[in-house]
Amino acid sequence: MTWQLWDMGRRNQLGSFASRQEAFEAVLSVTRAYPDLVPDLVLDAEDEEGNEVFMATGQALLDLARPQYA
């Protein structure tokens, strides 16, 4: 599974990750450095066939990442 973190405000991919843990750690790192990006962040995951299996955005994404990896 591949996890991708996006800044949709600027339409930039901020990273691609092999695990949920790595992706959520990146979310926390980015939001600590650039708190104004929170509304524009999108994290999605695709399985091996290219099907989207997870997506979270903005504050909901940050809320998911905090308790697990803060």
C-alpha contacts under 8 A as a table, 3 or more apart, distances in Angstrom:
res1	aa1	res2	aa2	distance
1	M	18	A	6.45
1	M	19	S	7.32
1	M	45	A	6.67
1	M	46	E	5.66
1	M	47	D	4.59
1	M	48	E	5.89
2	T	16	S	6.79
2	T	17	F	5.89
2	T	18	A	5.28
2	T	19	S	7.09
2	T	45	A	5.47
2	T	46	E	5.42
2	T	47	D	6.65
2	T	48	E	7.92
3	W	16	S	5.58
3	W	17	F	4.93
3	W	18	A	6.25
3	W	19	S	6.67
3	W	20	R	6.78
3	W	23	A	6.35
3	W	43	L	6.94
3	W	44	D	5.70
3	W	45	A	4.29
3	W	46	E	6.65
4	Q	13	Q	7.16
4	Q	14	L	7.61
4	Q	15	G	5.80
4	Q	16	S	4.45
4	Q	17	F	6.27
4	Q	23	A	7.32
4	Q	43	L	5.63
4	Q	44	D	5.45
4	Q	45	A	6.25
5	L	13	Q	5.96
5	L	14	L	5.38
5	L	15	G	5.33
5	L	16	S	6.43
5	L	23	A	7.10
5	L	27	V	7.57
5	L	41	L	7.05
5	L	42	V	5.81
5	L	43	L	4.57
5	L	44	D	6.76
6	W	11	R	7.00
6	W	12	N	5.78
6	W	13	Q	4.40
6	W	14	L	5.35
6	W	15	G	7.28
6	W	40	D	7.87
6	W	41	L	5.61
6	W	42	V	5.09
6	W	43	L	6.32
7	D	10	R	5.74
7	D	11	R	5.61
7	D	12	N	5.21
7	D	13	Q	6.23
7	D	14	L	6.62
7	D	37	L	7.23
7	D	40	D	5.41
7	D	41	L	4.88
7	D	42	V	6.57
8	M	11	R	4.38
8	M	12	N	6.49
8	M	40	D	5.18
8	M	41	L	6.23
8	M	42	V	6.93
9	G	12	N	7.96
9	G	40	D	5.32
13	Q	16	S	7.78
16	S	23	A	7.61
17	F	20	R	7.51
17	F	22	E	6.08
17	F	23	A	5.71
18	A	22	E	7.11
18	A	23	A	7.89
19	S	22	E	5.34
19	S	23	A	6.36
20	R	23	A	5.04
20	R	24	F	6.07
21	Q	24	F	5.23
21	Q	25	E	6.06
21	Q	69	Y	7.46
22	E	25	E	5.13
22	E	26	A	6.22
23	A	26	A	5.09
23	A	27	V	6.32
23	A	43	L	7.83
24	F	27	V	4.92
24	F	28	L	6.35
24	F	65	A	5.11
24	F	69	Y	6.89
25	E	28	L	5.19
25	E	29	S	6.19
25	E	65	A	7.32
25	E	69	Y	6.26
26	A	29	S	4.95
26	A	30	V	5.99
27	V	30	V	5.28
27	V	31	T	6.08
27	V	62	L	6.96
27	V	65	A	7.00
28	L	31	T	5.21
28	L	32	R	6.05
28	L	62	L	7.17
28	L	65	A	6.81
28	L	66	R	7.07
28	L	69	Y	7.89
28	L	70	A	7.34
29	S	32	R	5.26
29	S	33	A	6.35
30	V	33	A	5.24
30	V	34	Y	5.79
30	V	35	P	7.54
30	V	37	L	7.99
31	T	34	Y	4.95
31	T	35	P	4.58
31	T	36	D	7.57
31	T	37	L	6.64
31	T	38	V	6.28
32	R	35	P	5.80
34	Y	37	L	5.76
34	Y	38	V	7.90
35	P	38	V	5.84
36	D	39	P	7.27
37	L	40	D	5.41
37	L	41	L	6.33
38	V	41	L	5.46
38	V	58	G	5.00
38	V	59	Q	6.19
38	V	62	L	7.38
39	P	57	T	7.29
39	P	58	G	4.18
39	P	59	Q	6.40
40	D	57	T	7.35
40	D	58	G	5.91
41	L	57	T	5.61
41	L	58	G	5.21
41	L	61	L	7.78
42	V	55	M	7.07
42	V	56	A	5.87
42	V	57	T	4.42
42	V	58	G	6.57
42	V	61	L	7.42
43	L	54	F	7.80
43	L	55	M	5.55
43	L	56	A	5.46
43	L	57	T	6.39
43	L	61	L	7.31
44	D	52	E	7.02
44	D	53	V	7.52
44	D	54	F	5.29
44	D	55	M	4.28
44	D	56	A	6.66
45	A	52	E	5.74
45	A	53	V	5.68
45	A	54	F	5.08
45	A	55	M	6.61
46	E	49	E	7.59
46	E	50	G	5.26
46	E	51	N	5.20
46	E	52	E	4.45
46	E	53	V	5.63
46	E	54	F	7.29
47	D	50	G	5.34
47	D	51	N	5.47
47	D	52	E	6.63
47	D	53	V	6.66
48	E	51	N	7.46
52	E	55	M	7.64
56	A	60	A	6.42
56	A	61	L	4.97
57	T	60	A	5.83
57	T	61	L	4.95
57	T	62	L	7.96
58	G	61	L	5.41
58	G	62	L	6.57
59	Q	62	L	5.01
59	Q	63	D	6.04
60	A	63	D	5.03
60	A	64	L	6.31
61	L	64	L	5.16
61	L	65	A	6.33
62	L	65	A	5.11
62	L	66	R	6.08
63	D	66	R	5.51
63	D	67	P	7.22
64	L	67	P	6.59
64	L	68	Q	7.18
65	A	68	Q	5.60
65	A	69	Y	6.04
65	A	70	A	7.29
66	R	69	Y	5.60
66	R	70	A	4.83
67	P	70	A	5.89
